Amino acid sequence: MQHINNCAVKPALLAVTIALTGLGCGAAAQDRSGSLVQSIPPPVSQNPAVPPLHLSDAQRAKIQQALSQQNTEVSFGLKTAKTAENFEPSVGAAVPKALKPHALPRPLIYEIPLLKRYTYLKFKHQVLIVNPMNRKIVDMFPEASG
């Protein structure tokens, strides 16, 4: 068995660490807020935004139909949701932390790809489409058509 000189291993390990972390090539730096600032284009936003959502009546109907099969209506019998019982949803309002939005069903996302960036809640017989980044309601409509 060959003996490896410890002094020779440490510089090699340091070189690998520098290469893997990008410290040696200036790929990223940290600003005063602690955010990483990418120095190699394209820049990556520190505040990613989802595209605006403008649903047609036909798209809303498809969402209503797909979600009618989902048993995800918020239940106020659950202790965690009790604090949100008095919440009155409106477009632009932030969803209370006690409420946990759900991913939209895959078949629906395949049909309306823009929806993959959003989540939903069934709350007080309304469907709330939620921006998961800031928890704000971007659209809402009755749970059942009619």
Buried (B, 14 or more C-beta within 10 A) or exposed (E): EEEEEEEEEEEEEEEEEEEEEBEEEEEBEEEEEEEEEBEEEEEEEEEEEBEEBEBEEEBBEBBBEBBEEEEBBBEEEEEEBEEBEEBEBEEEBEBBEBBEBEEBBEEBBEEBEBBEBBBBBBBBEBBBBBBEEEBBBBBBBEBEEE
